[in-house]
């Protein structure tokens, strides 16, 4: 677990696959499989994204992920990273994304 917020690693990943996460207790959850590049591999993340995004439109997008926070199990799904979002209308999460393609696994600085 990170003790200092400045120790959080936020890396660029590409969503390989996304699907609705109907088993989760929170509404509008999405399961994500994210490629962090050759050096960091593939991870899973659960995020409350179905308010603004259909799972199919997430595939192929680059996203930012906090990767060193540890993992949690949500309804049996292992979420290994926090997908970085900001509140949009009605406080529902909106993805934070690079405005152009960048190398996967790149560290936010």
C-alpha positions in Angstrom: 0.0 0.0 0.0 1.3 3.5 -0.9 1.8 5.8 2.1 2.7 8.9 0.3 0.4 10.1 -2.6 3.5 11.1 -4.5 4.6 7.5 -4.6 1.6 6.5 -6.8 2.7 5.2 -10.2 0.3 6.2 -13.0 1.0 4.5 -16.3 -0.5 4.5 -19.7 -2.4 1.4 -20.9 -4.5 0.4 -23.7 -7.9 -1.2 -23.1 -7.8 -4.6 -24.8 -11.2 -5.8 -23.7 -14.2 -4.3 -21.7 -17.5 -5.8 -20.6 -20.3 -4.8 -18.3 -19.8 -5.9 -14.7 -23.3 -6.8 -13.7 -22.2 -8.9 -10.7 -20.8 -5.9 -8.9 -22.8 -4.2 -6.1 -22.2 -0.7 -7.5 -24.2 0.2 -10.6 -22.7 0.8 -14.1 -19.4 -1.0 -13.4 -17.2 -2.2 -16.2 -14.5 -4.9 -16.3 -11.4 -3.8 -18.2 -8.4 -5.8 -19.4 -5.5 -3.3 -20.0 -2.2 -3.7 -21.7 0.6 -1.7 -20.0 3.2 -2.6 -22.6 6.0 -5.1 -22.9 7.7 -4.2 -19.5 4.5 -4.2 -17.4 2.2 -6.7 -19.0 -1.6 -7.0 -18.8 -3.7 -6.1 -15.8 -7.4 -6.0 -14.9 -9.3 -3.1 -13.6 -12.9 -2.5 -12.5 -14.3 1.0 -13.0 -17.7 2.7 -12.8 -17.7 3.7 -16.5 -21.0 2.5 -17.9 -22.7 5.9 -17.2 -20.7 7.5 -20.0 -19.2 4.6 -22.1 -20.4 1.5 -23.7 -17.8 -1.3 -23.2 -17.2 -1.7 -26.9 -16.2 2.0 -27.3 -13.5 1.6 -24.6 -11.6 -1.1 -26.4 -8.5 0.3 -28.1 -8.5 3.5 -26.0 -5.5 4.6 -24.0 -6.2 5.2 -20.4 -4.2 6.2 -17.3 -3.9 3.6 -14.5 -2.6 3.9 -10.9 -0.7 0.6 -10.9 1.0 0.3 -7.5 -2.0 0.6 -5.1 -2.4 -3.2 -4.6 -5.3 -5.3 -5.8 -8.8 -5.9 -4.6 -11.5 -8.5 -5.4 -14.8 -7.1 -6.5 -17.5 -9.8 -6.9 -14.8 -12.3 -7.7 -13.0 -10.1 -10.2 -9.4 -9.1 -9.4 -8.9 -5.4 -9.9 -5.2 -4.7 -10.0 -5.2 -1.0 -10.9 -7.3 2.1 -10.5 -8.4 3.6 -13.8 -7.9 7.3 -13.5 -11.1 9.4 -13.9 -12.6 12.7 -12.9 -16.2 13.5 -12.0 -18.4 14.6 -14.9 -22.0 15.5 -14.9 -23.9 14.1 -11.9 -20.5 13.1 -10.5 -20.2 10.0 -12.8 -16.6 9.1 -13.7 -15.0 10.4 -17.0 -11.8 8.9 -18.2 -8.5 10.9 -18.1 -6.7 10.0 -21.4 -3.7 11.2 -23.3 -4.7 13.5 -26.2 -2.5 11.5 -28.6 -1.1 7.9 -28.7 1.9 7.5 -26.5 4.0 4.4 -25.6 2.3 1.9 -23.4 3.6 1.7 -19.8 4.7 5.3 -19.9 4.9 6.8 -16.4 3.0 10.1 -15.6 5.4 12.8 -14.4 
